[in-house]
Amino acid sequence: MQLKICAQSIETVQTDAVVVGVFSDGIMTPSAAYAEAACEGAITEMIAEGDFDTKLGSTIVLRDMEGIWSRRLVLLGLGKLEDYDDDAFVQAVGAALKATKAQTVALPLEDWIPPARTIEWAVEHFARLALTQKEPLKCDEVELIDDHTYMVVVEEEKKSIAKALKIGQAKARAVNDAKYWANMPANFCTPQFLAETAMKMADIKHVTVKIHDEDAIRELGMNAFLAVAQGSRVAPRFIELHYQGASKSKAPLVMVGKGITFDAGGLCLKPGAHMTEMKYDMCGAAAVMAAFKAIAKLGMKRNVIALIPACENLPDGIAYKPSDVITALNGKTIEVQNTDAEGRLILADALAYAARFEPRAIVDVATLTGAMGVALGNHHHGLFVNDPKLCQAMEEAADRTMEALWALPFGGRYYKDLLKSNVADIANIGPRGEAGASVAATFLAAFVPEGTPWAHLDIAMTAWKSGRMPQATGRPVPLLIDWIANA
């Protein structure tokens, strides 16, 4: 699939199809107004006679219309003008992409820009939508290579628009990467597979990769990570990715992704229902790796580090047990009260490991708590952040990328008291049913390097769509890329 920018009048564009938008109440976009004049009022007549409904997302294909260069004129309903917003834009673009199978399609996207948005924003989101139409269940679907061409028609070709197209394409491919890895069966997407996938990124300019095997992880002192891994016969891997896009003197931005490639809950075994979906417990790792790859390929002038603790959480005779006490990398002792609260244990060691890089900021991404579904449903990511500037940066990135998130409380005496242990510095869970997501974030905060801006994204309810045929969403890949680009 090819996406192009074309500075040309809709009056002269020569493609197999051209899509023009029409609002309700007969309000025409400029392109539709031209088509209406060229067709001598045919569009208005069709609407008046009920042959075309202008509700949002409706389409009709007209062939060989007089005065139109393209063989097919596609009318696209945009709904009521006063209701047109970002979500309506996404729905309209989706309908436009499905409206015709023509080889070349022209879209005057400037006609569809939502209020307060720019053509650059519209082009970037169009590229993301165009290249992520299908769920990439096979390797060749990640790039979505076909012979269709979509041409975005603009009044004036600008470098900023070309850049927006490039970034949109990169974000789309990264989303497809994350989806592909996450959708793989757990016997294929193992810690070793993630490590081998990471090793391939060493071919990208300015990228170095270090893979720590089980012995190296033990030597580092990552005992919390190893405790989770010891119930599986599949060896853990700690993946360390470095991209140097700026001078060495500039402090890096660190992303940490939870990489539990299958989570049975350990000895605190999960119920059998939906356990097949526990292959998605590595969606945080998939998102971080995909974002890192896109950032490096785009050549961003940032120093970025990605850390992925990857293992399985299974029951076994040597699996870690409730009541075990573990000493984490930073020296804190942890009482294991539930082996199904394993994600925070592997993240604890990874967050503590990040201290050695003296980062500007750390963002971790994890399918951490089912409590997020109670708090926010399956649309918003949970955001837990210790720094107001980083909070603002994350919220602005979320707005630009349409990645809904919501900041929630954590830390402080109330949540810390819920994690008290009489045999260790901290327990790995709090009382059942009490502020689970906030308590988990409070636990993680105990392992964040002191004084470092840090954000935790709980994507437990947003990383995949549950049900009979579950599928990964690729979230929050665009948000991570945008945050790094603007940090």
C-alpha positions as CSV (number, residue, x, y, z in Angstrom):
1,M,0.0,0.0,0.0
2,Q,1.3,3.4,-1.0
3,L,0.4,6.7,0.7
4,K,1.2,9.9,-1.2
5,I,0.8,13.6,-0.7
6,C,-0.4,15.5,-3.8
7,A,-0.6,19.3,-4.0
8,Q,-3.3,19.5,-6.7
9,S,-6.8,20.8,-7.2
10,I,-9.6,18.3,-6.8
11,E,-10.7,19.6,-10.2
12,T,-7.8,18.0,-12.0
13,V,-6.8,15.0,-9.9
14,Q,-6.7,11.9,-12.0
15,T,-7.2,8.7,-10.0
16,D,-9.5,5.8,-10.2
17,A,-11.7,7.2,-7.4
18,V,-12.0,10.4,-5.5
19,V,-13.8,10.7,-2.1
20,V,-15.7,13.9,-1.2
21,G,-17.4,14.6,2.1
22,V,-20.9,15.9,2.7
23,F,-22.3,17.1,6.0
24,S,-26.0,16.8,6.9
25,D,-28.4,19.6,6.2
26,G,-26.9,20.0,2.7
27,I,-23.6,21.5,4.0
28,M,-21.0,20.8,1.4
29,T,-17.2,20.6,1.9
30,P,-15.3,22.5,-0.8
31,S,-14.5,19.4,-2.8
32,A,-18.2,18.2,-2.6
33,A,-19.2,21.7,-3.7
34,Y,-17.0,21.4,-6.8
35,A,-18.4,18.0,-7.6
36,E,-21.9,19.3,-7.1
37,A,-21.3,22.0,-9.6
38,A,-19.6,19.7,-12.1
39,C,-22.5,17.2,-11.8
40,E,-25.1,20.0,-12.2
41,G,-26.8,19.5,-8.8
42,A,-26.9,15.7,-8.9
43,I,-25.6,15.3,-5.3
44,T,-28.3,17.6,-3.8
45,E,-30.9,15.8,-5.8
46,M,-29.8,12.4,-4.5
47,I,-29.9,13.6,-0.9
48,A,-33.3,15.2,-1.4
49,E,-34.8,12.0,-2.9
50,G,-33.3,9.8,-0.2
51,D,-30.8,8.0,-2.4
52,F,-27.9,9.1,-0.2
53,D,-27.9,9.4,3.6
54,T,-25.4,11.9,4.9
55,K,-25.1,10.3,8.3
56,L,-21.6,9.8,9.5
57,G,-19.8,6.9,7.7
58,S,-22.3,6.4,4.9
59,T,-21.0,6.1,1.4
60,I,-22.1,5.7,-2.2
61,V,-20.1,5.2,-5.3
62,L,-21.1,7.1,-8.5
63,R,-19.5,6.1,-11.8
64,D,-18.5,8.2,-14.8
65,M,-20.0,11.4,-13.6
66,E,-19.8,14.3,-16.0
67,G,-17.1,16.9,-15.2
68,I,-15.2,14.6,-12.8
69,W,-11.8,13.3,-13.9
70,S,-11.9,10.2,-11.8
71,R,-14.0,7.2,-12.9
72,R,-15.6,6.8,-9.5
73,L,-16.9,9.6,-7.3
74,V,-17.4,8.4,-3.7
75,L,-19.8,10.4,-1.5
76,L,-18.9,10.2,2.2
77,G,-21.4,11.2,4.9
78,L,-19.9,13.3,7.6
79,G,-22.9,13.7,9.8
80,K,-23.9,16.9,11.5
81,L,-21.3,19.7,11.3
82,E,-21.8,20.6,15.0
83,D,-21.1,17.0,16.1
84,Y,-18.0,16.6,13.9
85,D,-15.0,15.8,16.1
86,D,-11.8,13.7,16.3
87,D,-13.8,10.5,16.7
88,A,-16.0,11.4,13.8
89,F,-12.9,12.0,11.7
90,V,-11.6,8.5,12.5
91,Q,-14.9,7.0,11.6
92,A,-15.1,8.9,8.4
93,V,-11.6,7.9,7.3
94,G,-12.4,4.3,8.1
95,A,-15.5,4.4,5.9
96,A,-13.6,6.1,3.1
97,L,-10.9,3.4,3.1
98,K,-13.6,0.7,2.8
99,A,-15.8,2.5,0.3
100,T,-14.0,1.4,-2.9
101,K,-11.5,-1.2,-4.1
102,A,-10.1,1.2,-6.7
103,Q,-6.4,1.0,-7.3
104,T,-5.8,4.7,-6.8
105,V,-7.9,6.8,-4.5
106,A,-7.8,10.6,-3.9
107,L,-8.9,12.0,-0.6
108,P,-9.1,15.8,-0.1
109,L,-8.3,15.4,3.6
110,E,-8.2,19.2,4.4
111,D,-12.0,19.1,4.0
112,W,-12.3,16.7,7.0
113,I,-10.1,18.3,9.6
114,P,-11.8,18.4,13.0
115,P,-12.0,21.7,14.9
116,A,-8.7,22.7,16.5
117,R,-6.7,20.2,14.5
118,T,-4.2,20.7,11.7
119,I,-3.6,19.1,8.3
120,E,-0.5,17.5,9.8
121,W,-2.6,15.9,12.5
122,A,-5.1,14.6,10.0
123,V,-2.4,13.2,7.7
124,E,-0.7,11.4,10.5
125,H,-3.9,9.8,11.7
126,F,-5.0,8.9,8.2
127,A,-1.7,7.0,7.7
128,R,-2.1,5.2,10.9
129,L,-5.7,4.2,10.0
130,A,-4.8,3.2,6.4
131,L,-2.0,0.9,7.5
132,T,-3.7,-0.8,10.4
133,Q,-7.0,-1.8,8.8
134,K,-6.4,-5.5,9.3
135,E,-5.3,-7.5,12.3
136,P,-1.7,-8.6,11.5
137,L,-2.0,-12.3,12.3
138,K,0.7,-13.3,9.8
139,C,4.2,-11.9,9.3
140,D,3.4,-10.5,5.8
141,E,0.4,-8.6,7.1
142,V,2.6,-6.4,9.4
143,E,3.6,-4.2,6.4
144,L,0.3,-4.6,4.6
145,I,1.9,-4.6,1.2
146,D,-0.5,-4.4,-1.7
147,D,-0.8,-2.4,-4.9
148,H,-3.4,0.2,-3.7
149,T,-2.4,3.9,-3.6
150,Y,-4.1,6.5,-1.5
151,M,-3.4,10.1,-2.5
152,V,-4.0,12.8,0.1
153,V,-4.8,16.0,-1.9
154,V,-3.7,19.2,-0.2
155,E,-3.7,22.8,-1.3
156,E,0.1,23.2,-0.7
157,E,2.8,20.6,-0.2
158,K,4.8,21.3,2.9
159,K,7.7,19.6,4.6
160,S,5.6,19.4,7.8
161,I,2.9,17.4,5.9
162,A,5.5,15.0,4.4
163,K,7.0,14.6,7.9
164,A,3.5,13.9,9.4
165,L,2.9,11.2,6.8
166,K,6.3,9.6,7.6
167,I,5.6,9.6,11.3
168,G,2.1,8.2,10.8
169,Q,3.4,5.4,8.7
170,A,6.1,4.6,11.3
171,K,3.5,4.5,14.1
172,A,1.3,2.3,12.0
173,R,4.0,-0.2,11.4
174,A,5.0,-0.2,15.1
175,V,1.3,-0.8,16.0
176,N,1.3,-3.8,13.6
177,D,4.6,-5.1,15.1
178,A,3.2,-5.0,18.6
179,K,-0.1,-6.6,17.5
180,Y,1.7,-9.4,15.7
181,W,4.0,-10.2,18.6
182,A,1.2,-10.1,21.1
183,N,-1.2,-12.2,19.0
184,M,1.3,-15.1,18.6
185,P,0.7,-18.2,20.6
186,A,2.7,-18.4,23.9
187,N,4.7,-21.4,22.7
188,F,6.0,-19.3,19.8
189,C,6.3,-15.9,21.6
190,T,8.7,-17.0,24.3
191,P,11.3,-15.0,26.2
192,Q,13.9,-16.3,23.8
193,F,11.7,-15.2,20.8
194,L,11.5,-11.7,22.2
195,A,15.3,-11.7,22.7
196,E,15.9,-12.9,19.1
197,T,13.5,-10.2,17.9
198,A,15.4,-7.6,19.8
199,M,18.7,-8.8,18.5
200,K,17.5,-8.0,14.9
201,M,17.2,-4.4,15.9
202,A,21.0,-4.2,16.2
203,D,21.0,-3.7,12.4
204,I,19.4,-0.3,12.9
205,K,21.8,2.6,13.0
206,H,22.9,3.7,16.5
207,V,21.2,0.7,18.2
208,T,23.0,-1.7,20.5
209,V,21.4,-4.7,22.1
210,K,22.4,-6.7,25.2
211,I,20.6,-9.9,26.1
212,H,21.1,-11.1,29.7
213,D,20.5,-14.9,30.1
214,E,19.5,-16.5,33.4
215,D,23.0,-16.6,34.8
216,A,23.6,-13.0,34.0
217,I,20.3,-12.0,35.6
218,R,21.3,-13.8,38.7
219,E,24.7,-12.1,38.7
220,L,22.9,-8.7,38.5
221,G,21.0,-9.6,41.6
222,M,17.5,-9.4,40.0
223,N,16.0,-11.9,42.5
224,A,12.4,-10.7,42.2
225,F,12.5,-11.3,38.4
226,L,14.1,-14.8,38.9
227,A,11.6,-15.8,41.5
228,V,8.8,-15.3,39.0
229,A,10.7,-17.2,36.3
230,Q,11.7,-20.2,38.4
231,G,8.3,-22.0,38.0
232,S,8.9,-22.4,34.3
233,R,11.2,-24.6,32.3
234,V,11.5,-21.8,29.7
235,A,14.5,-19.7,30.7
236,P,14.0,-15.9,31.3
237,R,15.7,-13.2,29.3
238,F,16.4,-9.6,30.3
239,I,16.5,-7.5,27.1
240,E,18.4,-4.2,27.1
241,L,18.0,-2.0,24.0
242,H,20.0,1.3,23.5
243,Y,19.5,3.9,20.9
244,Q,21.9,6.9,20.8
245,G,20.3,9.6,18.6
246,A,21.8,12.5,20.6
247,S,25.2,13.2,22.2
248,K,26.4,10.9,25.0
249,S,26.1,13.7,27.5
250,K,22.4,13.9,27.1
251,A,20.5,11.7,29.7
252,P,18.4,9.0,28.2
253,L,14.7,8.4,28.3
254,V,13.9,4.9,29.6
255,M,10.9,2.7,28.7
256,V,10.3,-0.5,30.6
257,G,7.8,-3.2,29.4
258,K,6.3,-6.1,31.3
259,G,7.2,-9.2,29.4
260,I,5.2,-12.1,30.9
261,T,4.9,-14.3,27.8
262,F,2.3,-16.5,29.6
263,D,0.7,-15.9,33.0
264,A,-1.0,-18.9,34.6
265,G,-0.8,-17.1,38.0
266,G,1.9,-19.3,39.4
267,L,0.9,-21.4,42.5
268,C,-2.0,-18.9,42.9
269,L,-3.5,-20.4,39.7
270,K,-5.8,-18.4,37.6
271,P,-9.3,-19.7,36.8
272,G,-9.4,-21.6,33.5
273,A,-11.9,-19.2,31.9
274,H,-10.0,-16.8,29.6
275,M,-6.6,-18.2,30.5
276,T,-5.8,-18.5,26.8
277,E,-5.7,-14.7,26.9
278,M,-2.8,-14.7,29.3
279,K,-0.5,-14.8,26.3
280,Y,-1.3,-11.1,26.2
281,D,0.5,-10.4,29.5
282,M,3.5,-9.4,27.4
283,C,1.7,-6.5,25.6
284,G,3.7,-4.0,27.6
285,A,6.9,-5.5,26.3
286,A,5.5,-5.6,22.8
287,A,4.5,-2.0,22.9
288,V,7.9,-0.8,24.3
289,M,9.9,-2.9,21.7
290,A,7.7,-1.7,18.8
291,A,8.0,1.9,19.9
292,F,11.7,1.6,20.4
293,K,12.2,0.2,16.9
294,A,10.1,3.0,15.3
295,I,12.0,5.7,17.2
296,A,15.3,4.3,16.1
297,K,14.2,3.9,12.4
298,L,12.9,7.5,12.4
299,G,16.3,8.6,13.6
300,M,14.9,10.7,16.4
301,K,17.5,12.9,18.1
302,R,17.0,11.3,21.5
303,N,18.8,8.8,23.6
304,V,16.4,6.0,24.4
305,I,16.7,2.8,26.4
306,A,14.2,0.0,26.5
307,L,14.3,-2.6,29.2
308,I,12.3,-5.9,28.9
309,P,12.2,-8.5,31.7
310,A,10.7,-11.5,29.9
311,C,9.6,-14.8,31.5
312,E,6.7,-17.1,32.1
313,N,4.7,-17.3,35.4
314,L,3.8,-21.0,35.9
315,P,3.1,-23.4,38.7
316,D,5.8,-26.1,39.4
317,G,7.5,-27.9,42.3
318,I,10.1,-25.2,42.5
319,A,7.8,-22.3,41.8
320,Y,8.0,-19.4,44.2
321,K,5.3,-19.5,46.9
322,P,3.0,-17.2,48.9
323,S,4.9,-16.3,52.1
324,D,8.3,-16.3,50.3
325,V,10.5,-13.3,51.0
326,I,12.7,-12.0,48.2
327,T,15.4,-9.4,48.1
328,A,15.1,-7.2,45.0
329,L,17.9,-5.6,43.0
330,N,17.8,-2.3,45.1
331,G,18.0,-4.3,48.3
332,K,14.4,-4.0,49.4
333,T,12.8,-7.2,50.7
334,I,9.4,-8.2,49.4
335,E,6.9,-10.6,51.0
336,V,5.1,-12.6,48.3
337,Q,1.5,-12.7,49.3
338,N,0.1,-13.6,45.9
339,T,2.1,-15.2,43.1
340,D,-0.4,-13.8,40.5
341,A,0.9,-10.3,41.3
342,E,4.1,-11.2,39.4
343,G,4.3,-8.3,36.9
344,R,5.2,-5.8,39.6
345,L,8.0,-8.1,40.8
346,I,9.8,-8.3,37.5
347,L,9.2,-4.6,36.9
348,A,10.6,-3.8,40.4
349,D,14.0,-5.2,39.3
350,A,13.9,-3.5,35.9
351,L,13.0,-0.1,37.4
352,A,15.8,-0.5,39.9
353,Y,18.2,-1.4,37.1
354,A,17.3,1.8,35.2
355,A,19.0,3.8,38.0
356,R,22.4,3.1,36.5
357,F,21.6,5.2,33.4
358,E,20.6,8.3,35.4
359,P,17.6,8.8,33.1
360,R,15.7,12.0,32.4
361,A,12.5,10.1,32.9
362,I,11.2,6.5,33.0
363,V,7.9,5.2,31.7
364,D,6.9,1.7,32.3
365,V,4.1,-0.1,30.5
366,A,2.3,-3.1,31.9
367,T,-0.8,-5.2,31.8
368,L,-0.8,-5.0,35.6
369,T,-4.2,-5.0,37.3
370,G,-7.7,-6.2,36.5
371,A,-8.7,-3.4,38.9
372,M,-8.3,-1.0,36.1
373,G,-11.4,-2.4,34.5
374,V,-13.4,-1.4,37.6
375,A,-11.8,2.0,37.8
376,L,-11.8,3.1,34.1
377,G,-13.3,0.4,31.9
378,N,-11.5,-0.8,28.8
379,H,-11.0,2.6,27.0
380,H,-8.6,4.6,29.2
381,H,-5.1,3.6,30.2
382,G,-4.4,4.2,33.9
383,L,-1.7,6.8,34.4
384,F,0.3,6.9,37.7
385,V,3.0,9.6,37.6
386,N,5.2,11.3,40.2
387,D,6.1,14.4,38.3
388,P,3.7,17.2,37.1
389,K,5.7,18.0,34.0
390,L,5.9,14.4,32.9
391,C,2.1,14.1,33.7
392,Q,1.5,17.0,31.4
393,A,3.7,15.5,28.7
394,M,1.9,12.2,28.8
395,E,-1.5,13.8,28.7
396,E,-0.5,16.0,25.7
397,A,0.9,13.0,23.9
398,A,-2.4,11.1,24.6
399,D,-4.4,14.0,23.2
400,R,-2.3,14.2,20.0
401,T,-2.5,10.4,19.4
402,M,-6.1,9.9,20.6
403,E,-4.8,7.5,23.3
404,A,-7.2,8.0,26.2
405,L,-5.7,7.9,29.6
406,W,-6.5,9.1,33.1
407,A,-4.3,10.1,36.0
408,L,-5.0,8.2,39.2
409,P,-3.7,8.6,42.8
410,F,-1.0,6.4,44.4
411,G,1.7,6.7,47.0
412,G,1.2,8.5,50.3
413,R,0.6,7.0,53.7
414,Y,-2.8,5.5,52.9
415,Y,-1.6,3.3,50.0
416,K,1.8,2.5,51.6
417,D,0.1,1.3,54.8
418,L,-1.9,-1.2,52.6
419,L,1.5,-2.7,51.5
420,K,2.9,-3.2,55.0
421,S,4.5,-6.5,55.9
422,N,5.6,-7.8,59.3
423,V,8.4,-9.9,57.7
424,A,9.7,-7.7,54.8
425,D,10.0,-4.1,53.7
426,I,7.0,-4.3,51.5
427,A,4.3,-6.8,50.5
428,N,3.5,-7.4,46.8
429,I,-0.3,-6.9,47.2
430,G,-2.7,-5.0,49.5
431,P,-6.1,-6.1,50.9
432,R,-8.3,-7.8,48.4
433,G,-10.7,-5.4,46.5
434,E,-9.1,-2.3,47.9
435,A,-7.6,0.2,45.4
436,G,-5.8,-2.6,43.5
437,A,-4.3,-0.4,40.7
438,S,-3.2,2.4,43.0
439,V,-1.6,-0.1,45.4
440,A,0.3,-1.7,42.5
441,A,1.6,1.6,41.4
442,T,2.6,2.4,45.0
443,F,4.6,-0.8,45.1
444,L,6.4,0.0,41.8
445,A,7.2,3.5,43.1
446,A,9.3,1.9,45.9
447,F,11.8,0.7,43.2
448,V,12.0,3.9,41.0
449,P,15.3,5.6,41.3
450,E,15.0,8.5,43.8
451,G,14.3,11.9,42.2
452,T,13.6,10.4,38.8
453,P,10.4,11.5,36.9
454,W,8.4,8.3,36.4
455,A,5.1,7.3,34.9
456,H,3.4,3.9,35.0
457,L,0.8,3.0,32.4
458,D,-1.5,0.2,33.4
459,I,-2.8,-1.2,30.2
460,A,-4.4,-4.3,31.6
461,M,-7.8,-3.4,30.1
462,T,-6.7,-1.7,26.9
463,A,-3.9,-3.9,25.4
464,W,-6.3,-6.4,23.9
465,K,-9.9,-6.9,23.1
466,S,-11.3,-9.9,25.1
467,G,-13.9,-12.4,24.0
468,R,-14.3,-15.5,21.9
469,M,-11.7,-14.2,19.3
470,P,-9.4,-11.9,21.3
471,Q,-7.1,-9.6,19.5
472,A,-4.3,-7.2,20.5
473,T,-4.9,-3.4,20.1
474,G,-1.3,-2.2,19.7
475,R,-1.9,0.4,22.4
476,P,-0.2,2.5,23.7
477,V,2.5,2.4,20.9
478,P,1.6,5.7,19.3
479,L,1.6,7.5,22.7
480,L,5.1,6.2,23.5
481,I,6.5,7.3,20.2
482,D,4.9,10.7,20.5
483,W,6.1,11.2,24.1
484,I,9.7,10.5,23.0
485,A,9.4,12.7,20.0
486,N,8.3,15.7,22.1
487,A,10.3,15.0,25.3
